[in-house]
Amino acid sequence: MLDYLARQYADSDIPVVITDVDFSSTGPKILFSNAAAERMTGYAPSEMIGRTPRMLQGEGTTLAARKALARAIRRNDRSTVVIRNYRKNGEPYDCAISVQILKDAAGVPTFALAFEQERPIRAGRRRTFSE
C-alpha cells in the first residue's frame, strides 16, 4: 500500500507526509514525503524518512497544538490542525495539517496520511485546534 500511495502523491503540488501509526514515546516515523513537502520544509525526503515529524517542531510549537494533532490521529478524526513548524533553516511557519488514518483490509490502522498547507503567520494568538 505504501508504494501505491508514494506513486500517487510523489508529484503532487500539495505537501504530503505519510507516517506509521506507532505512537510510542518517540512518535510515529516518517515513511514518505514528497517534493512539495521538501519545498515547504527545506528537508529532502531522504532527510525525513525514518525520523519523527517532531523534527519540524521547535520552541514556538505549542503543547496545545501537539495535543490537538495527536488527539485527531488517535481518534481517527478527519480534521485539520494548525501547528507551528520550523524549516531546515530555522524559519518558523504555520502549517495546517489534515490527517487521515488509513487501515488495512482487516481494519487495522496502518498509516497516517497528512496533507499539509503553509499558512501565513499572524501576529497575536494562533489557532491551534481543529478548524
N, C-alpha and C positions, 0 to 999 in steps of 0.2 A: 504494500500500500504506500509506503514512504516513497519508493521510486516513482510511482504513478503521480503522487502529489508533487514531487520535485519537478517532474516534467511539466505538470500543469501550471505551476507558478514560477518557474525559472525566469521567464521573460516578462512577467507581469510588471506593470508600472507602479503597482501598489507594493509597498514593503511587506513581505511575508516571512514569518519565522515559525518553524514547526519544532515543538519540543516533545519529549516523552512526558509521561504523567507521574513521574516519581516526585512526590512532594516531601521527601525526607528533608532533614535539616539543611542539606546543601542545595536543595531545589532541583527543578527539572533541568534536563540537559538539552541544549540546542542540537537538533538533528539536521536542520536545513535552514538556510537563509538565502534570499535571492539578491540579485544585483541592486534592486531598488532599496533593499534594506542596507546594503553597503553604501549606497549614495547618501542615505539618511544618517547612518551611524558613523561612517568612516571605517568600519571594520569589514574586511573581506570575509566571505563565508568561511574560508579556511581558518580564520582567527576566531570565529564564533562557534563553530561546530565542536561539540564536546564540553562547552562551557555553559554556565547557567546564565539566563537573561539578567540576573542580578549584576552581571559585569557592566551593564549600562546604567546602573543606579549610582547615586552619589549623595553628597551631603544635603542637597535640596530635594531629594526624593522623600516624600512624607511617609510615615508609618501608615497613615490612613489610606493613602493610595495603594501601598503594597498590600494591605489587608483587603481592600476592596477587590483588587485583582485576584488575589488568592481565593477569596470567597466566591467570586464569579466562576473561577475554574473548578473549584471543589464541588460546587452545586450544579455544574454543567449548565450554568446560565449562559445564554447568548446575550452578552451585554458588552458595553463599551466603557472602559475605564481610562481616565486621563492621568498619566503619571509623568513626573519629571525624570527624564533620562539625560545621559551625557554622551556626547560624541567621543570618538577616539582622541580628539584634540582637546577634550575637556570642556567644550562648549555645551551649555545646557540647552535642552529643547523639551517642549511638552509633547507627549506622544499619546494619541488616542489609540488604544489597543482594543480591538474587537476579537474576542476569543470564542472559538467553538471547539468542543471536545469531540473527537472522532472515536468511534467504537468499532471493534472487530465484529465478525459475524456472530459471535456468541454474546455480544452486547457489553463486552469488557472495554472500558476506556483505554485507548492506546496512544493517541496523540492529542496534543493541543495545537490547534491551527490558529495563529494570530495574524490578523490583518492590521497593519499599523498605518497611522497617518500623523504627520507632524502638524502641530497646532501652534499658532503664534503665542509666545509668552506674553501674558498680560500682567500689568502691574496690579498689585493688590492680591486679593485672595484667589487661589487657583481652585478649579474644580477637580475633585479627586474621586468622586464616586460615579456610579453608573449614571449615564445621561438619560 
